[in-house]
Amino acid sequence: MVAIAQEAQQEEGASPIIDTSLPNPQEPGPFRVARRTWHLERSTFTPEGMSVQRRFEVEVYLPEDTPQPSPVVVISHGLGSSPAGFAYLGSHLASHGFVAVVPEHIGSGEQQREDLFNGLTSSNVTLTEFIERPLDVKQALDELERQARSELAGKLNLQKVGIIGHSFGGYTALVTAGAMFNLARLFQQCPTALRFNSSIALQCLNQRLPFFDVSILNDSRIKAVIALNPFTSLVFGPEGMGQIQVPTLLLGSSRDIITPLVLEQVHPFLWLKTPQKYLVNIELAGHAAVDGTDGDQTPEPGTPGFLLSGPDPALAREYVRALSVAFMQVYVGDRPAYQTYLNAGYARAISRPPLQLYLVNSLSPERLQQTYGSPPPVPFFPAPIPTFNSYPKSAMPNTMLHDGHWQTEYFSRKVR
C-alpha cells in the first residue's frame, strides 16, 4: 500500500541504529524447548440450550533452564486451523525465553472444517465461537495459574501476558486485550455492509447472538497484543478498537482477500487510541501466509494455495517470528532495548524479495487521503454508533447476557 510505504520511508530517517549486541529475533534463541499437551474441559451450552462438554487441547512450549520466571504469550489460531499451524511461532518464542500457550478452538478449527467437508455439520464455525474462543484463552491462563502453584512453580511470570492471534484468532486476541465487542454496529451496518469484504459474512453472524455483557470477553491479564490479519471493522468498529489500552501491533497483507488490509487493519489502526501502536504490511502476501499448517512449501502460481498465501509464505512467517519476539520482549519481557527492532528501518533491513516488509508507528488520515487523490470509497471514520449500554432498556432486545449469564427464552447458564 502506497501510504504505508511513504510513511515508512519518512520514519526510516528517525529509526535508531540496530543494536547488534542483542540476540537476533529472526534466529532461534538460546534456550532449549520442551513441549507439553494439556487436555482441558468445561461445561457449556449451544445457542439452542443443549448442554455440551467443550474438550480441547492446549499445546505448551516451555523454555528450559531459564535464569528467571518466564513471561507468557498465548497464540490463537484462525478459522479452520489448529495449534499445529503456529508451532513454528510457539517454539521460536520459547527459545527466546517465553512460555508459549496455543489453545485449540474446537468450534472453528481444523476438525470443524473437516466435519463440514464430510457433511457432519452445515458450517465451518459454530455461532458461539465468538464467545467461546476468548473463554478458551481465559481457561488456558487459569490452568497456567494453577500449575504455577504446583508443577511449574517458580517458572512463570504471569504479571504480564501477551497474546498473538491470526484471522479469527486476531479477533480473539484483540477482544481479550480489551477491544469492545460492538453489537450496536453489527445490528446497524450488517444489512447494508460491503459484500466485497469476505470477512463481513463471518462478522455478521454475531447478529444471531443474544445480547450479552461484552466485558466478560476481556481479560486484564493481557498486557500486549499482536493481531495478524484480523477482522475488526464491524465486530469492533471505532468504538470497540478505541477501548484497547495495551500496546498493539496490527499486521496485514496487501493481497489478503479474506480480511482486506485497508478495511480490516489500516482504518482500524487509525481508531486505536493506545499510544504504543504499530502497523505492519507484508506486501504481496496473502491471508494465510503466516499460518504454518502447510509447512515451508511454496504454493504454485494459479493454485488456491497461492491465492490464499502469496508467493513465499515461509518468508512471511520469518517476519512474524522476528517481530513477535521483539514486540513481546519490549512489552511483556521488560526488555526495552528490543525497541531497536520495532521501527521502519529494521523492517527495511530484513526485507527481501518477493515480500517487502513495512512497519510504521503512525499513519495520518491526511496521508491516506493523499494516496486516494479523491474522497475514499469507505470513510476512514464511520459515523459513530451509540453502544447498547447507552440505549434505554425499552429499546433493547429481550435476550441478553448479564454478569456472565446467558439469558434467553431457551436457557440460562453460567459462563466460566
Secondary structure, 3 states (H helix, E strand, C coil): CHHHHHHHHHHHCCCCCCCCCCCCCCCCCCCCEEEEEEEEEEEEECCCCCEEEEEEEEEEEEECCCCCCEEEEEEECCCCECHHHHHHHHHHHHHCCCEEEEECCCCCEHHHHHHHHCCCCCCCCCCCHHHHHHHHHHHHHHHHHHHCCCCCCCCEEEEEEEEEEECHHHHHHHHHCCCCCCHHHHHHHHHHCCCCCCHHHHHHHHHHCCCCCHHHHCCCCEEEEEEECCCCCCCCHHHHHCCCCCCEEEEEECCCCCCCHHHHHHHHHHHCCCCCEEEEEEECCCCCCCCCCCCCCCCCCCCHHHHHHCCCHHHHHHHHHHHHHHHHHHHCCCCHHHHHHCCHHHHHHHCECCEEEEEECCCCHHHHHHHHCCCCCCCCCCCCCCCHHHCCHHHCCCCEEECCEEECCCCEEECC
